[in-house]
Amino acid sequence: MSRFIFYLILINMMTSMVSLTPRILISGSGSGTILSLVLALIIGIVMTYILVSLFSHFPGLGLPEILEAYAPKWFAKPILLFLG
């Protein structure tokens, strides 16, 4: 039964994306919507590359383990709570 709920949610998301996104892009094309999408794509790729390269220095460790090993507890706990 949960599989069919997932399918329903997926179909609703795809329908909303196909029906609403072009209308939003066309109506906002004069105010920088297209430029912001392109900039978001470029900035997202750069930030992902930086994050992957930083985590590659600690193979097999996640952020909690890295913070536990290299950061003081007064700094690590609030960061993990904020990100959680």
ZIGI-V572107 format. One record per helix or strand of 3 or more residues. SS is the DSSP state (a for helix, b for strand). FROM is the first residue (numbers start at 1). LEN is the number of residues. Records with the same first field share a line. If there is no record, write none. Layout:
SS->FROM-LEN  FROM-LEN
//
This chain:
a->2-26  29-3  33-23  63-8  73-11
//
